[in-house]
Amino acid sequence: MMRKMKSGVLAHLEGLEAQMNRACKRSEKPWRVQARESALGTKIRELRRLRDKLKAEVKRRQQTTEKASLASTECDQTVETREQEALERKRESVKAILQAYRFTGLSGKLTSRGVCVCISTAFEGNLLDSYFVDLVIEKPLRIHHHSIPVFIPLEKIAAKYLQTDLQHFLFSLCEALNAYSGRKYQADRLQGEFAAFLTGPLQRNSLCNLLSFTYKVDQSSSFRARLLYEDLTVTLPTDVTVTPQGTEALSALREEQRAAHEALFRTEPLHKVFASFAREEELSVSVAS
């Protein structure tokens, strides 16, 4: 009897303990859920804070990039405008040069690329050959086309002056072309009008800055002349050598004649020297008759 009662109490106690455990578990579950939800809320708020921070940083960088791009574009436009203004001033400068010196052999016209300059050469009032240089006015200036003879140092003159002093470039080129045309004009006239004085061919190079020839001024006097024009911008020789021809001894009269001829070649154009020889010959013939 006692054993049955004891078993019943224990069973009852165990049942109460089980009920208590179930009640504790039911009361504990909402707290854990609440704790997890609280932790998740905190994490969500932190992630949102980071997201907003990243958005703000992205926006700031976009604005910085846009400002930099705008500044760069404005800078490029400013540089381009300044370069265009500089080129326009260069065009106006060329027009002013051509206008101011139109009576000195320089002329030209504006083209879609820049300007085409014409250089007309002359010697002693005689109009000679004309040459042109087609300039492209851009940065840097460049020569598009030209008719300058190959032996004229165009590249050297351009390298020295074209980018820094356009007026000096044109004047230097004009000076070299005029000097060449003047030397050629003298040699042509000697070979054409005074060929009777020559006892052999007139030898000359392309630049006409080295001439050599043999000539006679009377039946007994023959000389060999060598004329060197070291300065390519001049029309009178810088070095003259006149030597008598023949095997006879040099008389005082012939030496005086030789020295006088050297002085004439240094100071007078070639055709004028032979024009004076022709007048002397006419005078001698007149006196003899």
C-alpha positions as CSV (number, residue, x, y, z in Angstrom):
1,M,0.0,0.0,0.0
2,M,2.8,2.4,1.0
3,R,4.7,1.4,-2.1
4,K,1.8,2.4,-4.3
5,M,1.4,5.7,-2.6
6,K,5.1,6.5,-3.0
7,S,5.0,5.7,-6.7
8,G,2.0,8.0,-7.2
9,V,3.7,11.0,-5.4
10,L,6.9,10.6,-7.5
11,A,5.0,10.4,-10.6
12,H,3.1,13.5,-9.7
13,L,6.3,15.3,-8.8
14,E,7.9,14.3,-12.1
15,G,4.8,15.5,-13.9
16,L,4.9,18.8,-12.1
17,E,8.7,19.1,-13.0
18,A,8.0,18.4,-16.6
19,Q,5.2,21.0,-16.6
20,M,7.6,23.5,-15.0
21,N,10.3,22.8,-17.6
22,R,7.9,23.2,-20.4
23,A,6.7,26.5,-18.9
24,C,10.2,27.8,-18.5
25,K,11.0,26.9,-22.1
26,R,7.9,28.7,-23.3
27,S,8.8,31.8,-21.3
28,E,12.4,31.7,-22.5
29,K,11.8,31.4,-26.3
30,P,10.4,35.0,-26.8
31,W,13.4,36.5,-25.0
32,R,15.9,34.7,-27.3
33,V,13.9,35.8,-30.4
34,Q,13.8,39.3,-29.1
35,A,17.6,39.2,-28.5
36,R,18.3,37.9,-32.0
37,E,15.9,40.5,-33.5
38,S,17.6,43.2,-31.6
39,A,21.0,42.1,-32.9
40,L,19.7,41.9,-36.4
41,G,18.3,45.4,-36.1
42,T,21.6,46.8,-34.9
43,K,23.4,45.1,-37.8
44,I,20.8,46.4,-40.3
45,R,21.2,50.0,-38.9
46,E,25.0,49.7,-39.2
47,L,24.7,48.4,-42.8
48,R,22.4,51.3,-43.7
49,R,24.8,53.7,-42.1
50,L,27.6,52.3,-44.2
51,R,25.4,52.4,-47.3
52,D,24.5,56.0,-46.8
53,K,28.2,56.8,-46.2
54,L,29.2,55.1,-49.4
55,K,26.4,56.9,-51.4
56,A,27.6,60.2,-50.0
57,E,31.2,59.4,-51.0
58,V,30.2,58.3,-54.5
59,K,28.2,61.5,-55.0
60,R,31.1,63.6,-53.7
61,R,33.6,61.9,-56.0
62,Q,31.2,62.3,-59.0
63,Q,30.9,66.0,-58.3
64,T,34.6,66.3,-58.0
65,T,35.1,64.5,-61.3
66,E,32.5,66.6,-63.0
67,K,34.1,69.8,-61.7
68,A,37.6,68.6,-62.8
69,S,36.2,67.6,-66.2
70,L,34.5,70.9,-66.6
71,A,37.7,72.7,-65.5
72,S,39.7,70.6,-67.9
73,T,37.3,71.3,-70.8
74,E,37.3,75.0,-70.0
75,C,41.1,75.0,-69.8
76,D,41.3,73.1,-73.2
77,Q,38.9,75.6,-74.7
78,T,40.9,78.5,-73.3
79,V,44.2,77.1,-74.7
80,E,42.5,76.4,-78.1
81,T,41.1,79.9,-78.2
82,R,44.4,81.4,-77.4
83,E,46.2,79.3,-80.0
84,Q,43.6,80.3,-82.6
85,E,44.0,84.0,-81.6
86,A,47.8,83.6,-81.9
87,L,47.4,82.1,-85.4
88,E,45.0,84.9,-86.4
89,R,47.5,87.5,-85.2
90,K,50.2,85.7,-87.3
91,R,48.0,85.9,-90.4
92,E,47.4,89.6,-89.7
93,S,51.2,90.1,-89.2
94,V,51.9,88.5,-92.6
95,K,49.3,90.7,-94.3
96,A,50.9,93.8,-92.7
97,I,54.4,92.7,-93.9
98,L,53.2,92.2,-97.4
99,Q,51.3,95.5,-97.4
100,A,54.2,97.4,-96.0
101,Y,56.8,96.0,-98.4
102,R,54.8,95.5,-101.5
103,F,57.2,97.7,-103.4
104,T,60.3,95.7,-102.4
105,G,59.4,92.5,-104.4
106,L,57.3,90.9,-101.7
107,S,53.6,90.2,-102.4
108,G,51.1,87.5,-101.7
109,K,47.6,86.4,-101.0
110,L,45.8,84.7,-98.2
111,T,44.8,81.1,-98.8
112,S,42.6,78.6,-96.9
113,R,45.7,77.3,-95.2
114,G,47.6,80.5,-94.6
115,V,49.3,82.7,-97.2
116,C,51.2,82.3,-100.5
117,V,54.1,84.7,-100.7
118,C,55.6,85.7,-104.0
119,I,59.2,87.0,-104.1
120,S,60.0,89.0,-107.3
121,T,63.7,89.5,-107.9
122,A,65.4,92.4,-109.6
123,F,68.9,93.8,-110.3
124,E,69.7,97.3,-111.2
125,G,66.1,98.0,-112.0
126,N,65.6,95.0,-114.2
127,L,62.8,92.6,-113.2
128,L,64.1,89.0,-113.1
129,D,62.6,85.7,-111.9
130,S,59.8,85.3,-109.4
131,Y,59.5,82.6,-106.8
132,F,56.7,81.6,-104.3
133,V,56.5,80.0,-100.9
134,D,53.1,78.6,-99.7
135,L,53.0,78.9,-95.9
136,V,50.5,77.0,-93.7
137,I,49.7,79.2,-90.7
138,E,49.3,76.7,-87.9
139,K,51.4,75.7,-84.9
140,P,54.1,75.2,-85.8
141,L,54.3,77.2,-89.1
142,R,55.3,75.1,-92.0
143,I,56.1,75.4,-95.7
144,H,53.5,73.5,-97.8
145,H,55.0,74.1,-101.2
146,H,57.5,76.3,-102.9
147,S,59.4,77.0,-106.1
148,I,62.8,78.0,-104.5
149,P,65.8,76.5,-106.3
150,V,67.3,73.6,-104.5
151,F,70.7,75.3,-104.1
152,I,69.2,78.2,-102.2
153,P,69.5,77.4,-98.4
154,L,65.8,77.5,-97.7
155,E,65.8,74.8,-95.0
156,K,68.6,76.6,-93.1
157,I,66.8,80.0,-93.3
158,A,63.5,78.4,-92.2
159,A,65.1,76.5,-89.3
160,K,66.7,79.8,-88.1
161,Y,63.8,82.2,-88.5
162,L,60.4,80.7,-89.6
163,Q,59.1,79.9,-86.1
164,T,60.5,83.0,-84.3
165,D,60.6,85.8,-86.8
166,L,58.5,85.5,-89.9
167,Q,59.6,88.9,-91.2
168,H,63.2,88.0,-90.9
169,F,62.6,84.7,-92.6
170,L,61.0,86.4,-95.6
171,F,63.7,89.1,-95.9
172,S,66.5,86.6,-95.6
173,L,65.0,84.5,-98.3
174,C,64.3,87.5,-100.5
175,E,68.0,88.7,-100.0
176,A,69.4,85.3,-101.0
177,L,67.1,85.0,-104.1
178,N,67.9,88.6,-105.2
179,A,71.6,88.0,-104.8
180,Y,71.5,84.8,-106.8
181,S,69.4,86.4,-109.6
182,G,71.8,89.3,-109.7
183,R,74.9,87.1,-110.1
184,K,73.1,85.0,-112.7
185,Y,72.0,88.2,-114.6
186,Q,75.6,89.4,-114.7
187,A,76.9,86.0,-116.0
188,D,74.2,85.8,-118.6
189,R,75.0,89.3,-119.9
190,L,78.7,88.5,-120.1
191,Q,78.0,85.3,-122.0
192,G,75.5,87.0,-124.3
193,E,76.5,90.6,-125.0
194,F,80.3,90.4,-124.4
195,A,81.1,86.9,-125.7
196,A,83.6,88.4,-128.2
197,F,85.9,89.1,-125.3
198,L,85.9,85.5,-124.1
199,T,88.5,83.1,-125.4
200,G,86.8,80.0,-123.9
201,P,83.7,79.0,-122.2
202,L,82.3,80.8,-119.1
203,Q,82.4,78.3,-116.2
204,R,79.9,78.7,-113.4
205,N,78.1,76.6,-110.8
206,S,74.4,76.5,-110.0
207,L,74.6,79.3,-107.5
208,C,76.6,81.4,-109.8
209,N,78.9,82.2,-106.8
210,L,82.0,80.8,-108.6
211,L,82.9,82.0,-112.1
212,S,86.0,81.4,-114.1
213,F,86.8,82.5,-117.6
214,T,89.6,83.6,-120.0
215,Y,89.3,86.9,-121.8
216,K,91.3,89.3,-123.9
217,V,91.1,93.1,-124.1
218,D,93.4,93.5,-127.1
219,Q,95.4,91.3,-129.4
220,S,98.4,90.9,-127.1
221,S,96.8,90.8,-123.6
222,S,94.9,87.8,-122.4
223,F,93.9,87.1,-118.8
224,R,92.3,84.3,-116.7
225,A,89.8,85.5,-114.0
226,R,88.4,83.6,-111.1
227,L,85.5,85.3,-109.1
228,L,84.3,83.8,-105.8
229,Y,81.2,85.0,-104.0
230,E,81.6,83.5,-100.5
231,D,78.7,85.5,-99.1
232,L,75.5,84.2,-100.9
233,T,73.7,87.5,-100.2
234,V,76.0,89.7,-102.3
235,T,76.3,90.4,-106.1
236,L,80.0,91.5,-106.1
237,P,82.7,88.9,-105.6
238,T,84.5,88.6,-102.2
239,D,87.6,87.1,-103.8
240,V,89.1,87.9,-107.2
241,T,92.1,86.4,-108.9
242,V,93.3,87.7,-112.3
243,T,96.3,86.0,-113.9
244,P,98.0,86.9,-117.2
245,Q,98.0,84.2,-119.9
246,G,101.1,83.4,-122.0
247,T,104.7,82.5,-121.5
248,E,106.3,85.9,-121.9
249,A,107.6,87.7,-118.9
250,L,105.1,90.0,-117.1
251,S,105.8,93.5,-118.0
252,A,105.1,96.4,-115.7
253,L,102.3,97.5,-118.0
254,R,100.6,94.1,-118.0
255,E,100.9,93.9,-114.2
256,E,99.3,97.4,-113.9
257,Q,96.5,96.2,-116.2
258,R,96.0,93.0,-114.2
259,A,95.7,94.9,-110.9
260,A,93.3,97.4,-112.5
261,H,91.1,94.5,-113.7
262,E,91.0,92.9,-110.2
263,A,89.9,96.2,-108.7
264,L,87.2,96.5,-111.4
265,F,85.8,93.0,-110.8
266,R,85.7,93.7,-107.0
267,T,83.7,96.9,-107.3
268,E,81.6,96.8,-110.5
269,P,79.1,94.3,-111.8
270,L,80.6,91.9,-114.4
271,H,78.8,93.3,-117.4
272,K,79.8,96.8,-116.6
273,V,83.4,95.8,-116.4
274,F,83.3,94.4,-119.9
275,A,81.2,97.4,-121.0
276,S,84.2,99.6,-120.0
277,F,86.6,97.2,-121.9
278,A,84.4,97.7,-124.9
279,R,84.5,101.5,-124.6
280,E,88.3,101.4,-124.3
281,E,88.5,99.3,-127.4
282,E,86.3,101.7,-129.3
283,L,88.4,104.6,-128.1
284,S,91.6,102.8,-129.2
285,V,90.2,102.1,-132.7
286,S,89.0,105.7,-133.0
287,V,92.4,107.1,-132.1
288,A,94.1,104.7,-134.4
289,S,92.0,105.7,-137.3
